[in-house]
Amino acid sequence: MELEIRRTYLLNGTNGEIWFNHELLCYSIELPWEENKEEISCIPEGIYPLERRCDEHFGWHFQVMDVPGRDLILIHPANDAKKELKGCIAPVSILTGDGKGDSSRAMFTKLKSILFPVMNKEEQVLLKILGSEEV
């Protein structure tokens, strides 16, 4: 199964659309592209396996695996990339600015309701990240 993010790179953040089964599911926010530098940049475009992960801070969430030169890239709730993300990805219901959105927790819950049943069947979930020129 594949989840797809179609990105638009902006000066103060990266906005995206999250697609599943050829349908727009929600939007995403990330840090701006800063050459894949840890904690200040979004990750490179590519195809990455997703895994479930649990910790005290976020509870159950997703980890983006096999990111070149990076680790602990997560998908978790956030509404302001520069204030709340360190290279991670946050789903949002609406984009409100560069790297900013709203209702992230609700969209994250929706994303979990779609992906966790697939992962429970031990099916691989891939995240495909594309730039806007590739769509």
C-alpha positions as CSV (number, residue, x, y, z in Angstrom):
1,M,0.0,0.0,0.0
2,E,1.2,3.5,-0.8
3,L,0.6,6.9,0.7
4,E,1.7,9.8,-1.4
5,I,2.7,13.3,-0.4
6,R,2.7,15.9,-3.2
7,R,4.9,18.8,-2.0
8,T,5.1,22.5,-2.7
9,Y,8.3,24.1,-1.4
10,L,7.9,27.6,0.1
11,L,10.3,30.0,1.8
12,N,9.1,29.3,5.3
13,G,7.8,25.8,5.1
14,T,6.8,22.9,2.9
15,N,3.1,22.3,2.2
16,G,1.7,19.1,0.8
17,E,-1.3,17.1,-0.2
18,I,-1.6,13.5,1.2
19,W,-3.1,11.2,-1.3
20,F,-4.4,7.6,-0.7
21,N,-6.0,5.4,-3.4
22,H,-6.0,8.3,-5.9
23,E,-8.0,10.5,-3.5
24,L,-7.0,13.6,-1.5
25,L,-7.0,12.5,2.1
26,C,-5.7,15.7,3.8
27,Y,-2.8,18.1,3.7
28,S,0.7,18.1,5.3
29,I,3.2,20.6,6.7
30,E,6.9,20.3,7.0
31,L,10.0,22.4,7.5
32,P,11.4,24.1,4.4
33,W,14.0,22.4,2.2
34,E,17.4,23.1,3.7
35,E,19.5,20.4,2.0
36,N,18.4,17.6,4.3
37,K,20.1,19.2,7.4
38,E,19.0,17.5,10.6
39,E,16.2,19.2,12.6
40,I,15.9,22.2,10.2
41,S,14.9,20.6,6.9
42,C,12.2,18.4,5.4
43,I,13.5,15.0,4.1
44,P,14.4,14.3,0.5
45,E,11.8,13.2,-2.0
46,G,11.7,9.4,-2.4
47,I,9.9,6.3,-1.3
48,Y,10.2,5.2,2.3
49,P,8.7,2.4,4.4
50,L,6.5,3.4,7.3
51,E,6.4,1.7,10.6
52,R,4.3,2.1,13.7
53,R,6.1,3.5,16.7
54,C,5.0,4.3,20.3
55,D,6.4,6.7,22.9
56,E,5.3,8.6,25.9
57,H,5.1,12.0,24.1
58,F,3.1,11.1,21.0
59,G,1.6,7.7,21.9
60,W,1.2,5.6,18.7
61,H,2.4,7.3,15.6
62,F,4.5,6.6,12.4
63,Q,8.2,6.5,11.7
64,V,9.6,7.1,8.2
65,M,12.3,4.6,7.7
66,D,15.5,4.5,5.7
67,V,15.9,8.3,5.2
68,P,19.4,9.0,4.0
69,G,21.5,10.7,6.7
70,R,18.5,11.1,9.1
71,D,16.8,9.1,11.8
72,L,13.6,9.4,13.9
73,I,11.6,11.1,11.2
74,L,8.1,10.8,12.4
75,I,4.6,11.5,11.3
76,H,2.7,13.1,14.2
77,P,0.3,16.0,14.9
78,A,1.5,19.6,14.7
79,N,0.1,22.8,13.3
80,D,3.2,24.9,12.9
81,A,6.3,23.3,11.3
82,K,8.9,25.7,12.5
83,K,7.6,25.6,16.1
84,E,6.7,21.9,16.4
85,L,8.7,19.9,13.9
86,K,12.3,18.8,13.7
87,G,12.2,17.3,10.2
88,C,9.0,15.4,10.8
89,I,5.7,15.4,8.8
90,A,2.4,16.5,10.2
91,P,-1.0,15.9,8.6
92,V,-3.5,18.9,8.8
93,S,-7.1,19.4,7.6
94,I,-6.4,22.8,6.0
95,L,-3.3,24.8,5.1
96,T,-3.1,28.2,6.7
97,G,0.3,29.4,5.7
98,D,3.8,28.3,4.8
99,G,4.4,25.2,6.9
100,K,1.2,25.9,8.9
101,G,-2.1,24.2,9.2
102,D,-5.1,23.5,11.4
103,S,-6.8,20.4,13.0
104,S,-3.7,18.3,12.9
105,R,-4.8,15.9,15.7
106,A,-8.1,15.1,13.9
107,M,-6.3,14.4,10.6
108,F,-3.6,12.3,12.4
109,T,-6.4,10.2,13.9
110,K,-7.9,9.7,10.4
111,L,-4.5,8.7,9.1
112,K,-4.1,6.1,11.8
113,S,-7.6,4.7,11.2
114,I,-6.6,4.0,7.6
115,L,-3.0,2.8,8.0
116,F,-3.1,0.8,11.3
117,P,-5.5,-1.9,10.0
118,V,-3.2,-2.4,7.0
119,M,-0.1,-2.6,9.2
120,N,-2.0,-5.0,11.6
121,K,-2.2,-7.4,8.6
122,E,1.6,-7.1,8.3
123,E,1.3,-5.4,4.9
124,Q,4.0,-2.9,4.0
125,V,3.0,0.7,3.8
126,L,5.2,3.0,1.7
127,L,5.4,6.7,1.8
128,K,6.1,8.3,-1.6
129,I,7.2,11.9,-1.5
130,L,7.0,13.9,-4.7
131,G,7.8,17.5,-5.6
132,S,5.1,19.6,-7.2
133,E,6.9,19.4,-10.6
134,E,6.6,15.5,-10.6
135,V,2.8,15.4,-10.1
